Amino acid sequence: MDNDLDIATCFSTFFASVFTLEDNCSVPNTTDMEFSGRDKCSDVWFGESDILKVLDKLHVDKAPGPDDLLSKLLLEIKKEICYPMYILFR
């Protein structure tokens, strides 16, 4: 692998092979799309209820991520962290 494109392609192939698609989740195919500068920075609208829905879908049997937070902890404090997370990500 001599250039950045080869390295990126290798990473993409690996991550695509281990990616699991959750129920009711769709990943857009962006390979054939053309983006202008405005499209890349469009705003995303969500509310506190959307954050609660995502937190409710966490699996307690999964290992913690790089932040070392357990899913079980996030589920137990979801009502307390919902609004701060909303403010943080908005």
Secondary structure as the mmCIF struct_conf table of DSSP 4:
data_model
#
loop_
_struct_conf.conf_type_id
_struct_conf.id
_struct_conf.beg_label_comp_id
_struct_conf.beg_label_asym_id
_struct_conf.beg_label_seq_id
_struct_conf.end_label_comp_id
_struct_conf.end_label_asym_id
_struct_conf.end_label_seq_id
BEND BEND1 ASN A 3 ASN A 3
HELX_RH_AL_P HELX_RH_AL_P1 ASP A 4 VAL A 18
HELX_LH_PP_P HELX_LH_PP_P1 LEU A 21 GLU A 22
TURN_TY1_P TURN_TY1_P1 ASP A 23 ASN A 24
TURN_TY1_P TURN_TY1_P2 THR A 31 ASP A 32
HELX_RH_AL_P HELX_RH_AL_P2 GLY A 37 LYS A 40
TURN_TY1_P TURN_TY1_P3 CYS A 41 CYS A 41
HELX_RH_AL_P HELX_RH_AL_P3 GLU A 48 ASP A 56
TURN_TY1_P TURN_TY1_P4 LYS A 57 LYS A 57
TURN_TY1_P TURN_TY1_P5 VAL A 60 ASP A 61
BEND BEND2 LYS A 62 LYS A 62
HELX_LH_PP_P HELX_LH_PP_P2 ALA A 63 PRO A 64
TURN_TY1_P TURN_TY1_P6 PRO A 66 ASP A 67
HELX_RH_AL_P HELX_RH_AL_P4 SER A 71 GLU A 76
TURN_TY1_P TURN_TY1_P7 ILE A 77 ILE A 77
HELX_RH_AL_P HELX_RH_AL_P5 LYS A 78 PHE A 89
#
